[in-house]
Amino acid sequence: MPFIDANGVHLRYRLEGEPGAPAIVFSNSLGTNLWMWEPQISALREHFRILRYDTRGHGLSAVPPGPCTQEQLGGDILALMGALEIRQAHFCGLSMGGQVGIWLGANAPERFARLVLCDTAAHIGNPDIWNARIAAIRGGGMPAIVSGTIDRWFTEQFVARAPDVIASVRRMILDTSPQGYIACCEAIRDTDLTEQASHIDAPTLVISGAHDRAAPPVQGRLLASMIRGARYLEFDTAHLSNLEAAPQFTTAVREFLSGAAAPAG
């Protein structure tokens, strides 16, 4: 897969689909990489030009020193789009990626036609939760959090029936840079996008998982209420709804984004 230096960071990305098709940018959750969107790609590739990338500090993208901010995470996407000459796109982000989408919708509205904000909230968790997780990683690396993360991300039923998916996700978490993970933890810990969410004008779909403990559905409904005209959809899943309810998730995203095509990327 190719790399681009964007916003001062060496980012791995993958761009696929017809050049003239409406563009969509996918942004991954904390502790994952661009693989997490694989279930959506085959169904959407015929209709959209798809841009996936590894968030800074994740996957094969560079791990810059020190903490990062939501502004930097959003700036990475804007710089990546600029380097690839994508003038405007739809956006779909999950958890951390969803928060980036809130920031982009409020701060770069001309660049995004429609937003899909998944399993996220304007403010996720509290500082004590994030500080405890950072301390665990500093003490024991990524193995210290992998089991708890799997427990939060998926229902027991899905863990039992999809061992191959769980194994791939477990490996993805373990392969994440501890330094990169911690930097993004700090960004999420220090983020409250409540005011910015109210400034979003783009048509928006908010998706939550009914059993999500990381970003509970009450927070998803609250986020949708902040955004004028936003739609809300809930699946019988935990945190990674795009994997646990892949067919339903993909259909919902395709139907929502097809409601009004973005200019060709």
N, C-alpha and C positions, 0 to 999 in steps of 0.2 A: 504493500500500500504506500502511496506517496506521502510526503511531508511538505509543510509550508511554514516559513517563519512569519508569524502573524502576531502583532501586538507584543513583539519582543519575546515570543515563545515559539519553540519548535513543536508544531502540532502535527500529529498523524491524522489523516482524514481519508474518507472514501466518498467519491462522487460517482453516482451511477444513474442510469436512465437517459431518456432522450433529451438533448440540449434544449429543444424548444418547448419542453413540457413545463408546467408550473413547478417551481422549486419548493422543497420542504427541508428544513433543517431539524435534525434530531439531536437532542442534548441529553447525555446520560446522567444517571444518579451517582451519588457518592459511592466509591468503591467498585465501580464497574468500568466498562469501556464500550466502544462502539458495537461490540458483539451483541449487547443486550437488546438491540433493535432488530436482530436477525429475523424473528418471526413475522415482522411487519414488511420486510423488504420485498419478498417475492410478489405479494399481493399489491403493493403500492408502486413498484418499479414501472409498471405499464402505464401508470397515470401521472407520475411525478418524476421530477429530477431530484434525487435524494442525496443530501449531504449529511454524512455522519462524521464524527470526529471524536478523538479521545480528549476529554477535558484535561487541562494542564494538571500535571501531577498524577495522571492516570494512564493506564495502558502503555503505549509506546511514546506518548507525548513527553516533552521535557518536564523536569521537576525543578521549577525555579526556587531559589532560597526564600525562606520566610513565609509569613501568612499571605493570603490573597483576599481580595474583596469581590463583592458581587459586580462592582463596576469593571474590574479586570476580567472576570469571567464573561460578562456580556461583551466587553471590548474584544475578547478573543474571537467571538463569533462574528462580530461586525468586520474585524480585520480579515478573517478567513473568507467571508463572503466577498469582501472587496478584492482580495487577491484572486479569487475565482470568477470575478466579474458577475456576481449574482446581485442584481440590483434590488430585487425584492423577493421575499419568500414567505411561505407559511412556516410556522414553528411548532414543534412538539417536544416538550421536555418533561422529565419525570423527577420528582423529589428535588434534589439540588438543581437539576436541569429545569424543573418547573419554576423555581425561584428565579433562575436566570431569565426565563421567559417573561416573568412579571416585570423584571427590570427593563428588559428590551422593549416590551409593550409600552412602558411608561416613558422611556428615554430615547427610543428610536422608532417611533410609531410609523414613520414613512417607509421603513424597511420591511415591515411585516404585515401581511394581509389578514391572516387569521392565526389565532393562538390556540394550542391545545395544552393545558396545564394539568399534569397528571400526578396524583398522589403527593400533593404538595400543599404548602400553606404560605401565607405572607410571613409568618414567623413559626419556625419548626422547633419544638422542644424548648428546653430552658438551659441556661448556662451550665448548671450542675451536671446535666446529662452529658453535654458535649465535653466538659472538662474531665469527667470520669472516663469517657471513652478515649480521649487524648492520653490520659495518664496510663490507661491499660495498654495502649499501643506502644507508648514509650517504654513501658516495662517489659512487654512480651511480644512486640511486633504484631503483624496482622493475624497470626494464629490465635492471639488472645481474644479477638472479637468475632471470629468467623462463625462459630456456632450460634452465638446470640444474634448475629445479623441474619442468618438463615431463618431463625425462629421468628424474627420480626417481619421478614420479607415475604414469607409464604405461609399459607395455612397448613396444618398437619396433613390434611387430605391430599393437598398437592404434593407435598414432600413425599408421601407414600406412593403416589401414582406416577410421579415424573422423576425418577432417580437420575436419569441422564441429564436433565435440565439442572437439577440441584447440584450435581457434580461439576457441571460447567460453571455455574455461578460461584460455587465454592472456590474453584480454581481462579476465577476472575478476581475474587476478593483477595486471595492469598498473593496474587501476582501484582496487586496494587502497591505502589511505593508508600511506605509508612509516612514519609515526609510529605508526599503529595496529598495523602489522605488527611493528615493532620492540618495542613494548610487550608484545605477546603472545609474541614470541620470548623475551623476558626471563622471562616467566611460565613457559614450557615449560622453559627452561634451568635455572631455579631450583626445579623441581618434582621431587620423588621421592615417589610415592604408594604405595610398596611396603607400608608398614605399614597404610595406610588400606585398601588393596585387600583385605587379609585380614579386614576388618571388614564387608565387604559380605554381606548375607544374602539379597538379592533374587535370584530366578532370573536368570541372566546368560548371554548368548551372546557369545562373543569370536570375531571374524572377522579373519582375516589374509589377506594376499596372498602367494602363494608367492615372488614376485619383488620384494617390498617391501624397498627398501634403507633407507628412513627408519625403519620399525618392523618389522624382520624377523620372520618367523614364529616363530623361536625365542623372541622376546620375547612374542609373542601366546600361545604355549603356556605360557610361564612365568606370564603374567598369569592365564590360565585356571586354572592350578594353585593360584594364591593364593586364588581365590574358591571357597568351598565349593559343590560341585555344578555349577560352571559348565560349559557346553558349549563346544566349540571347533570352528570350521569354517574351512577354508582354500580360497581360490579361486585359479585360475591367472591372477593379476593382479599388478600392482605396487601402488602406495600407495592410489589412489582406486578401491577395489574396487566401490563403489556405481555408478560410471560405467563402468568397464571390463567388469564382469560384471553389468550392471544387471538383467537378468531373473532370474538366479540369486540375486543379492543380495536383490532385492525379495521373491522367493518365500520365501527363508530367514527374512527378517525377519517377513513376514506369518504364516508358520506358527509361528514361535517366540512371537510376541506373542499369537497367537490361542489359545495353550495355556491361558491364564488371563486373562480380560478384566479390565482395570482398571476401577474405578468411573467412571461417566460424568464427563467433564470439564465 
